[in-house]
Amino acid sequence: MKLELPTLQNWSCHSCGGCCKQHLIEITPAERERIDQQDWPADSTAGISEVPYEWYAGPYWKKRYRLKHRGPDAACIFLSPEGRCRIHAKFGEAAKPLPCRVYPYAFHPAGKKLAVSLRFSCPSVVANKGQALTQQLGDLNNYAIGVGGETGLAAKPPRLSATSTIDWPLILSIRNHLVQMLERPKTRLSDRLLQTYVFCDYLHRATLNNLSTARQQDVVELLAQTAPDEATLLIADLTQHQLSTVGQTYFRLRLAQSARHDTAQTIAKGWRGRWQAMRTASMFVLGNGIAPSLHQQLQPRSFANIEQVTANISAATDELLTRYLVVKAQGLHFCGLAYDGWPFTLGWMSQLLVLPIVTWLARWRAASEQRSSTIDQDFADALMIVDHNHAYSGLLSSKNSLRQVRTLHSNNDLASLFHRLPSA
């Protein structure tokens, strides 16, 4: 199977156990049968005296099961005190459920290939620690086959916008232009974001359906060439721009949705948990008083205190945030099948919106530790929190969320948020 790998990313598992605490793993009937055959309650050394999975959804005649979580940190029942998977240790990596084996990789259609992306909720992905992906092609091919990658090779390209549908070669050409803009040397991070934003803004407004393939390519090349100059003109207009009232509301709402940390324990609260989530969202929309804790690293602090923290983006953080966007762009992690059918242009704008959210949460983390300015680790931790949800939370890829991003775009609030980002 032909795979397209990200150019800037390494990864190996370092057994931190984070994924085993954060993610709820649904298992297939075949995986459930395999776990039954492993007979964990009979192993007195494993500390598992119960059936290790639970019925969590579906009717009685079509039950859906997931692995149980337990303990004060709501960890997977198979996570050992040493931070290792008991299934992996006893029966080998191939015996684990497929989602556990594939994480943190993601595979998305890219024409005649599958694009490989990664989830930055893993600290080793954020730190770029481990083997080069080129040295893991055998495993990656097996994972791709396991997740049905051959079906992905026949997938249609994502819509470019609400009004334009184009073929795979042009989608990939546009994707490559985004990567080139993101990697442009000696250019401020905020300026690079605005260049990709302006490029997608033009494509969002264009109607390419009635043009020949050659003419479509000419238009894309022209827009890519003019985007940097047009972004410079836009920057001048943004100097005095203030977020609209609806823009502030939507941004704060996405802050709350991006920072929430749902675990087996919070989900078990049922309607009380949903009511608490709604109340928290309302507090963020108002932006007054105390920001309630949504994650163990984000302690209750006043909104005013958080927004007084100085956000410092060092060269190392610039590299991290750039690598994050490049990996997501190359992996087409923001549109089509990867993002609940969102069109390319609005999907990319939503992907860019991650960086202002990460910056705000980095300030919150600094405020949680009584610091007046951020450090690199604040941004790394904030990125892990946000990417745990982005592209995987139904809230952030819903039709309502699409409407929010469209509104932020039409009000020029997205451009203003990108322009405000600090730079190294």
C-alpha positions as CSV (number, residue, x, y, z in Angstrom):
1,M,0.0,0.0,0.0
2,K,1.4,3.4,-0.9
3,L,1.7,5.7,2.1
4,E,2.6,9.4,2.2
5,L,4.6,10.2,5.3
6,P,4.9,13.5,7.1
7,T,8.4,15.0,6.4
8,L,9.1,16.5,9.9
9,Q,7.9,13.9,12.3
10,N,9.5,11.0,14.3
11,W,7.7,8.8,16.9
12,S,8.2,5.9,19.2
13,C,6.2,4.8,22.2
14,H,7.9,5.8,25.5
15,S,5.3,4.0,27.8
16,C,4.0,7.1,29.5
17,G,0.5,5.6,29.7
18,G,-1.2,8.8,28.8
19,C,-3.2,7.3,25.9
20,C,-4.4,4.5,28.2
21,K,-5.9,7.1,30.6
22,Q,-7.3,9.5,28.1
23,H,-9.0,7.3,25.5
24,L,-12.0,5.0,25.8
25,I,-11.5,2.1,23.4
26,E,-14.4,0.4,21.7
27,I,-13.7,-3.2,20.8
28,T,-15.1,-5.3,18.0
29,P,-16.8,-8.7,18.5
30,A,-13.6,-10.4,17.4
31,E,-11.5,-8.4,19.8
32,R,-13.9,-9.2,22.7
33,E,-13.7,-12.9,21.9
34,R,-9.9,-12.7,21.9
35,I,-9.9,-11.0,25.2
36,D,-12.3,-13.7,26.6
37,Q,-9.8,-16.3,25.4
38,Q,-7.0,-14.6,27.2
39,D,-8.9,-15.3,30.5
40,W,-7.6,-12.5,32.6
41,P,-9.6,-13.2,35.8
42,A,-7.8,-16.5,35.9
43,D,-4.4,-14.8,36.1
44,S,-3.8,-14.0,39.8
45,T,-0.8,-11.8,39.0
46,A,-2.7,-9.4,36.7
47,G,-5.0,-7.9,39.3
48,I,-8.0,-8.2,37.0
49,S,-10.8,-10.1,38.8
50,E,-13.6,-8.9,36.6
51,V,-14.7,-9.0,33.0
52,P,-12.4,-6.3,31.5
53,Y,-14.9,-4.7,29.1
54,E,-18.4,-3.2,29.5
55,W,-21.5,-2.7,27.5
56,Y,-21.8,1.0,27.0
57,A,-24.0,1.6,23.9
58,G,-26.4,-0.1,21.5
59,P,-29.6,-2.1,22.2
60,Y,-29.5,-5.4,24.0
61,W,-29.4,-7.4,20.7
62,K,-26.6,-5.3,19.2
63,K,-24.4,-4.3,22.1
64,R,-21.3,-2.2,21.8
65,Y,-18.5,-2.8,24.2
66,R,-15.4,-0.9,25.4
67,L,-12.5,-1.6,27.7
68,K,-13.2,-0.7,31.3
69,H,-11.3,2.1,33.1
70,R,-10.7,2.2,36.8
71,G,-8.8,3.8,39.7
72,P,-8.3,7.4,40.7
73,D,-6.8,8.3,37.3
74,A,-9.5,6.4,35.3
75,A,-6.8,4.3,33.5
76,C,-7.5,1.4,31.2
77,I,-8.0,-1.8,33.2
78,F,-5.0,-3.3,31.3
79,L,-2.5,-0.5,32.2
80,S,0.0,-1.9,34.7
81,P,1.7,0.2,37.5
82,E,4.8,0.3,35.3
83,G,2.9,2.1,32.5
84,R,2.8,-0.9,30.2
85,C,-0.1,-2.7,28.5
86,R,-0.7,-6.1,30.1
87,I,-2.1,-7.5,26.9
88,H,1.1,-6.4,25.0
89,A,3.4,-7.7,27.8
90,K,1.8,-11.1,27.9
91,F,0.6,-11.8,24.4
92,G,2.4,-9.4,22.2
93,E,1.5,-6.2,20.4
94,A,-0.7,-7.9,17.8
95,A,-3.0,-9.1,20.5
96,K,-4.1,-5.6,21.5
97,P,-7.3,-4.0,20.1
98,L,-6.6,-2.2,16.8
99,P,-7.1,1.4,18.1
100,C,-4.5,0.8,20.7
101,R,-2.0,-0.5,18.1
102,V,-2.7,2.3,15.6
103,Y,-2.5,5.3,18.1
104,P,-1.1,7.9,17.6
105,Y,-1.3,7.4,13.8
106,A,-4.1,8.3,11.6
107,F,-4.6,7.4,7.9
108,H,-6.6,9.5,5.4
109,P,-7.3,9.3,1.7
110,A,-4.9,11.2,-0.5
111,G,-5.7,10.2,-4.1
112,K,-3.8,7.0,-5.0
113,K,-2.1,7.0,-1.6
114,L,-3.0,7.1,2.0
115,A,-1.6,10.1,3.9
116,V,-0.2,9.4,7.4
117,S,-0.9,11.9,10.1
118,L,-0.4,11.8,13.9
119,R,-2.3,12.9,17.0
120,F,-0.4,15.5,19.1
121,S,-2.2,14.3,22.2
122,C,0.8,12.0,22.6
123,P,3.8,13.6,24.4
124,S,6.3,11.7,22.3
125,V,4.7,13.1,19.1
126,V,4.9,16.6,20.6
127,A,8.5,16.1,21.5
128,N,9.3,14.5,18.1
129,K,11.0,11.6,20.0
130,G,11.7,8.2,18.4
131,Q,12.3,6.5,15.1
132,A,11.8,8.2,11.8
133,L,8.6,7.1,10.2
134,T,10.5,5.9,7.2
135,Q,11.9,3.2,9.5
136,Q,8.4,2.0,10.4
137,L,6.9,1.4,7.0
138,G,6.2,-2.3,7.7
139,D,4.1,-1.5,10.8
140,L,2.4,1.4,9.2
141,N,1.3,-0.7,6.2
142,N,-0.2,-3.3,8.6
143,Y,-2.0,-0.6,10.5
144,A,-3.3,1.0,7.3
145,I,-4.7,-2.4,6.1
146,G,-6.2,-2.9,9.6
147,V,-8.2,0.3,9.5
148,G,-9.5,-0.4,6.0
149,G,-7.0,1.7,4.1
150,E,-7.7,-0.1,0.8
151,T,-11.3,1.4,1.0
152,G,-9.8,4.8,1.5
153,L,-7.9,4.6,-1.8
154,A,-11.2,4.6,-3.6
155,A,-12.5,7.6,-1.6
156,K,-13.7,10.8,-3.4
157,P,-11.7,14.0,-2.7
158,P,-13.1,16.4,-0.1
159,R,-15.1,19.3,-1.4
160,L,-12.9,22.4,-1.9
161,S,-15.8,24.6,-0.7
162,A,-19.5,24.7,-0.6
163,T,-19.5,25.8,-4.3
164,S,-16.5,23.9,-5.7
165,T,-15.6,20.3,-6.2
166,I,-12.3,19.4,-7.7
167,D,-10.2,16.2,-8.4
168,W,-7.5,14.7,-6.2
169,P,-4.5,16.1,-8.0
170,L,-5.6,19.7,-7.5
171,I,-6.5,19.1,-3.8
172,L,-3.0,17.7,-3.3
173,S,-1.5,20.7,-5.1
174,I,-3.4,23.1,-2.9
175,R,-2.3,21.1,0.2
176,N,1.4,21.3,-1.0
177,H,1.1,25.1,-1.3
178,L,-0.1,25.3,2.3
179,V,2.9,23.4,3.4
180,Q,5.3,25.6,1.4
181,M,3.7,28.7,3.0
182,L,4.0,27.2,6.5
183,E,7.7,26.4,6.0
184,R,8.6,29.8,4.5
185,P,11.9,30.8,6.2
186,K,12.4,34.1,8.1
187,T,8.6,34.8,8.3
188,R,6.7,35.4,11.5
189,L,4.4,32.5,12.5
190,S,1.3,34.8,12.5
191,D,2.2,36.0,9.0
192,R,2.6,32.4,7.7
193,L,-0.8,31.5,9.1
194,L,-2.4,34.6,7.5
195,Q,-0.8,33.6,4.1
196,T,-2.4,30.2,4.2
197,Y,-5.6,31.8,5.5
198,V,-5.8,34.3,2.6
199,F,-5.0,31.5,0.1
200,C,-7.9,29.4,1.4
201,D,-10.2,32.5,1.7
202,Y,-9.7,33.1,-2.1
203,L,-10.4,29.5,-2.8
204,H,-13.4,29.5,-0.6
205,R,-14.9,32.4,-2.6
206,A,-14.0,31.1,-6.0
207,T,-16.2,28.9,-8.2
208,L,-14.0,26.4,-10.1
209,N,-16.5,23.9,-11.2
210,N,-17.1,25.3,-14.7
211,L,-13.3,25.6,-15.5
212,S,-11.2,23.1,-17.2
213,T,-8.6,21.2,-15.1
214,A,-5.8,23.2,-16.7
215,R,-7.6,26.4,-16.0
216,Q,-8.3,25.4,-12.4
217,Q,-4.6,24.7,-11.9
218,D,-3.7,28.1,-13.3
219,V,-6.1,29.8,-10.9
220,V,-4.7,27.9,-7.9
221,E,-1.1,28.8,-8.9
222,L,-2.0,32.5,-9.3
223,L,-3.8,32.6,-5.9
224,A,-0.8,30.9,-4.3
225,Q,1.6,33.5,-5.8
226,T,-0.5,36.5,-4.7
227,A,-1.4,35.2,-1.2
228,P,1.7,36.6,0.6
229,D,1.3,40.1,-0.8
230,E,-2.4,40.1,0.0
231,A,-1.7,38.9,3.5
232,T,0.6,41.9,4.0
233,L,-2.2,44.2,3.0
234,L,-4.6,42.4,5.3
235,I,-2.2,42.8,8.2
236,A,-2.4,46.6,7.8
237,D,-6.2,46.4,8.0
238,L,-6.1,44.2,11.1
239,T,-4.1,46.6,13.2
240,Q,-7.2,48.3,14.6
241,H,-9.6,45.4,14.2
242,Q,-11.4,44.3,17.4
243,L,-13.2,40.9,17.7
244,S,-16.9,41.2,17.1
245,T,-19.2,40.3,20.0
246,V,-20.3,37.1,18.2
247,G,-16.7,36.4,17.4
248,Q,-15.7,36.6,21.1
249,T,-18.6,34.4,22.0
250,Y,-17.7,31.7,19.5
251,F,-14.0,31.8,20.3
252,R,-14.7,31.4,24.1
253,L,-17.1,28.6,23.4
254,R,-14.5,26.7,21.3
255,L,-12.0,27.3,24.2
256,A,-14.3,25.4,26.5
257,Q,-15.0,22.7,24.0
258,S,-11.3,22.2,23.2
259,A,-10.1,22.1,26.8
260,R,-12.7,19.7,28.3
261,H,-11.3,16.4,29.3
262,D,-13.9,13.7,29.2
263,T,-13.0,10.4,31.0
264,A,-14.9,7.3,31.9
265,Q,-15.6,9.0,35.3
266,T,-17.1,12.2,33.8
267,I,-19.1,10.3,31.2
268,A,-20.5,8.1,34.0
269,K,-22.1,11.2,35.5
270,G,-24.8,11.1,32.8
271,W,-27.2,14.0,32.7
272,R,-25.4,15.7,35.6
273,G,-22.2,15.7,33.7
274,R,-23.9,17.2,30.6
275,W,-25.5,19.9,32.7
276,Q,-22.1,20.7,34.3
277,A,-20.6,20.9,30.8
278,M,-23.4,23.3,29.6
279,R,-22.9,25.5,32.7
280,T,-19.1,25.6,32.1
281,A,-19.7,26.6,28.5
282,S,-22.0,29.4,29.6
283,M,-19.3,30.7,32.0
284,F,-16.8,30.8,29.2
285,V,-19.2,32.6,26.9
286,L,-19.7,35.3,29.5
287,G,-15.9,35.5,30.2
288,N,-16.4,37.0,33.7
289,G,-15.3,35.7,37.1
290,I,-13.5,32.4,37.5
291,A,-12.7,30.0,34.6
292,P,-13.6,26.6,36.1
293,S,-11.0,23.8,35.8
294,L,-11.6,21.7,32.7
295,H,-8.3,19.7,33.0
296,Q,-6.0,18.8,35.8
297,Q,-3.4,21.2,34.4
298,L,-5.8,24.1,34.2
299,Q,-6.7,25.3,37.6
300,P,-9.6,27.7,38.4
301,R,-8.3,31.2,37.7
302,S,-10.1,34.5,36.9
303,F,-10.4,35.3,33.2
304,A,-8.8,38.6,33.9
305,N,-5.8,36.9,35.5
306,I,-5.4,34.5,32.6
307,E,-5.5,37.2,29.9
308,Q,-2.9,39.3,31.8
309,V,-0.3,36.5,31.3
310,T,2.3,37.3,28.6
311,A,2.4,34.7,25.9
312,N,6.0,34.1,24.7
313,I,6.6,32.0,21.6
314,S,10.2,30.9,21.5
315,A,12.0,29.4,18.5
316,A,11.4,26.0,20.0
317,T,7.6,26.6,20.3
318,D,7.5,28.1,16.8
319,E,9.1,24.9,15.5
320,L,6.5,22.8,17.4
321,L,3.5,24.8,16.2
322,T,4.8,24.8,12.6
323,R,5.5,21.1,12.7
324,Y,2.0,20.5,14.1
325,L,0.3,22.4,11.2
326,V,2.6,20.8,8.6
327,V,1.8,17.3,9.8
328,K,-1.9,18.0,9.9
329,A,-1.8,19.6,6.4
330,Q,0.3,16.8,4.8
331,G,-2.0,14.2,6.5
332,L,-5.2,15.9,5.3
333,H,-6.4,15.7,8.9
334,F,-8.8,18.6,8.7
335,C,-11.3,17.9,5.9
336,G,-13.3,15.2,4.1
337,L,-13.5,11.8,5.8
338,A,-11.0,12.9,8.4
339,Y,-13.2,15.7,9.7
340,D,-16.9,14.7,9.3
341,G,-17.1,15.8,5.7
342,W,-16.0,19.4,6.1
343,P,-14.8,21.2,3.0
344,F,-11.1,21.8,2.5
345,T,-11.2,25.6,3.0
346,L,-13.3,25.8,6.1
347,G,-11.6,22.7,7.5
348,W,-8.2,24.4,7.2
349,M,-9.5,27.6,8.9
350,S,-10.7,25.4,11.8
351,Q,-7.3,23.8,11.9
352,L,-5.6,27.2,12.1
353,L,-7.9,28.2,14.9
354,V,-6.2,25.6,17.1
355,L,-3.2,27.9,17.5
356,P,-5.0,30.9,19.1
357,I,-6.8,28.4,21.4
358,V,-3.5,26.7,22.3
359,T,-2.0,30.2,23.1
360,W,-4.9,31.1,25.4
361,L,-4.7,27.7,27.2
362,A,-0.9,28.1,27.5
363,R,-1.5,31.4,29.3
364,W,-4.1,29.6,31.5
365,R,-1.5,26.9,32.4
366,A,1.0,29.6,33.3
367,A,-1.6,31.4,35.5
368,S,-2.3,28.0,37.1
369,E,1.3,27.9,38.3
370,Q,1.2,31.6,39.4
371,R,3.5,32.7,36.6
372,S,3.1,36.0,34.7
373,S,4.5,34.7,31.4
374,T,4.4,31.4,29.5
375,I,7.2,28.9,29.0
376,D,7.7,26.3,26.2
377,Q,6.1,23.5,28.2
378,D,2.9,25.6,28.6
379,F,2.4,25.4,24.8
380,A,3.4,21.8,24.6
381,D,0.8,20.8,27.2
382,A,-1.9,23.1,25.8
383,L,-1.4,21.5,22.4
384,M,-1.8,18.0,23.8
385,I,-5.0,19.1,25.5
386,V,-6.5,20.6,22.4
387,D,-5.4,18.0,19.9
388,H,-7.0,15.3,22.1
389,N,-10.3,16.8,21.0
390,H,-9.7,18.4,17.6
391,A,-10.9,16.2,14.8
392,Y,-12.2,13.6,17.3
393,S,-14.8,15.5,19.3
394,G,-18.2,15.6,17.7
395,L,-18.8,19.0,19.2
396,L,-15.9,20.5,17.2
397,S,-16.8,19.0,13.9
398,S,-20.6,19.4,14.1
399,K,-22.8,21.4,11.8
400,N,-23.1,24.0,14.5
401,S,-19.3,24.2,14.7
402,L,-19.1,24.6,11.0
403,R,-21.5,27.5,11.2
404,Q,-19.3,29.1,13.9
405,V,-16.2,28.9,11.8
406,R,-18.0,30.3,8.8
407,T,-19.2,33.2,10.9
408,L,-15.8,33.9,12.4
409,H,-14.4,33.9,8.8
410,S,-17.1,36.2,7.4
411,N,-16.6,38.7,10.2
412,N,-12.8,38.8,9.7
413,D,-12.5,37.5,13.3
414,L,-10.4,34.5,12.3
415,A,-7.8,36.8,10.6
416,S,-7.7,39.0,13.7
417,L,-7.1,36.0,16.0
418,F,-4.2,34.8,13.8
419,H,-2.7,38.3,13.6
420,R,-2.7,38.6,17.4
421,L,-0.4,35.5,17.8
422,P,3.0,36.3,19.3
423,S,6.0,35.3,17.3
424,A,9.5,34.2,18.1
